[in-house]
Amino acid sequence: MPLHPVTTEEIDSWRKDILGRNTRYTICEAIREVYAKENNGDLKELLLVIYAYAKRMDKKLREYNGDYDQGWWGLTPMTPVAKIFQQHTVGQTYEELQAFVDWLRPREPKVILEIGFYRGGTARVWQTLEPEIQVEVDFEFKPQDMFPGFIPITGDSTHESTVEAVTDALGGRKVDFLFIDGNHSLECAGKDLKNYGPMVRKSGVIAFHDVFLTRPGAEVHALWEQLRSHHNTLSFQVDGGPGIGVMVQS
Ligand SMILES: C[S@@+](CC[C@H](N)C(=O)[O-])C[C@H]1O[C@@H](n2cnc3c(N)ncnc32)[C@H](O)[C@@H]1O
């Protein structure tokens, strides 16, 4: 089948799509993505040829250079958040969290409190903000997910004993940034806000994950709807993702 020449516009749109994401893709992944979205049969064929060459080049580069990081052609430098996504389990959508962190970083939060550690993905991201105190609350902390730099509080976030343990861990400091990402029922997320919201300083940041997620059991959106009508809020959502909602403590 004859191939029509690729136009500059087509290349530009691929570049924008792949490179615009501020993350690192293997060249083969990038080609596969473009291939999946492309409807033009000629271009699809061309992409298959490029893909085959890219794989061969990967192989050659590895032969010549033992340190060559297979497949990573470093299209754009990775941000610290992107690196954490590559190496750890993070319960977030990369683009949303990156946008939120870009907004949060200049605010230089020094005291951070998170409800919902899970595998420590976001906890590692908060570490890139270089906090002086970071407190994490969850039912359990698995040894393989631990790293230095934060105070783990084991317990149910809605229990009084946990609230007391967090108060002690903060040692009289007010929280600059609170991330609520524990139990996603309306009742529990509401309790987390009621219990830990007052620990946040005036003009401090309170953020919730999944403010636009509406599947069964995910009820943070209902709380978010209530909060939006009474507070100064903003949100980070990319491509209909679950969303991060932010309100500033009044
Ligand atoms: C969605 S995950 C957190 C994901 C993490 N913030 C991230 O993005 O990488 C929710 C976590 O909250 C914890 N959790 C749920 N309900 C809780 C509660 N009432 N008290 C303490 N932790 C709770 C769960 O054990 C789970 O690890």
The ligand as a MOL file (V3000), in Angstrom:
LIG
                    3D

  0  0  0     0  0            999 V3000
M  V30 BEGIN CTAB
M  V30 COUNTS 27 29 0 0 0
M  V30 BEGIN ATOM
M  V30 1 C -6.9980 5.4590 48.3870 0
M  V30 2 S -5.8750 4.8040 49.5130 0 CHG=1
M  V30 3 C -4.7220 6.1040 49.7450 0
M  V30 4 C -3.8540 6.2850 48.5460 0
M  V30 5 C -2.6610 7.2010 48.7280 0
M  V30 6 N -3.0360 8.4880 49.2770 0
M  V30 7 C -2.0190 7.3900 47.3760 0
M  V30 8 O -2.5530 8.1670 46.5730 0
M  V30 9 O -1.0080 6.7410 47.0910 0 CHG=-1
M  V30 10 C -6.8160 4.8330 50.9760 0
M  V30 11 C -6.0960 4.3580 52.2120 0
M  V30 12 O -6.8440 4.8240 53.3220 0
M  V30 13 C -6.8700 3.8310 54.3120 0
M  V30 14 N -8.0840 4.0440 55.1050 0
M  V30 15 C -9.3580 3.8740 54.7160 0
M  V30 16 N -10.1820 4.1830 55.7250 0
M  V30 17 C -9.4200 4.5680 56.7610 0
M  V30 18 C -9.6920 4.9950 58.0800 0
M  V30 19 N -10.9440 5.1170 58.5320 0
M  V30 20 N -8.6410 5.2770 58.8800 0
M  V30 21 C -7.3690 5.1600 58.4440 0
M  V30 22 N -7.0430 4.7850 57.1960 0
M  V30 23 C -8.0650 4.4780 56.3680 0
M  V30 24 C -6.8560 2.5100 53.5590 0
M  V30 25 O -6.2790 1.5280 54.3940 0
M  V30 26 C -5.9980 2.8450 52.3500 0
M  V30 27 O -4.6510 2.4740 52.5590 0
M  V30 END ATOM
M  V30 BEGIN BOND
M  V30 1 1 1 2
M  V30 2 1 2 3
M  V30 3 1 2 10
M  V30 4 1 3 4
M  V30 5 1 4 5
M  V30 6 1 5 6
M  V30 7 1 5 7
M  V30 8 2 7 8
M  V30 9 1 7 9
M  V30 10 1 10 11
M  V30 11 1 11 12
M  V30 12 1 11 26
M  V30 13 1 12 13
M  V30 14 1 13 14
M  V30 15 1 13 24
M  V30 16 1 14 15
M  V30 17 1 14 23
M  V30 18 2 15 16
M  V30 19 1 16 17
M  V30 20 1 17 18
M  V30 21 2 17 23
M  V30 22 1 18 19
M  V30 23 2 18 20
M  V30 24 1 20 21
M  V30 25 2 21 22
M  V30 26 1 22 23
M  V30 27 1 24 25
M  V30 28 1 24 26
M  V30 29 1 26 27
M  V30 END BOND
M  V30 END CTAB
M  END
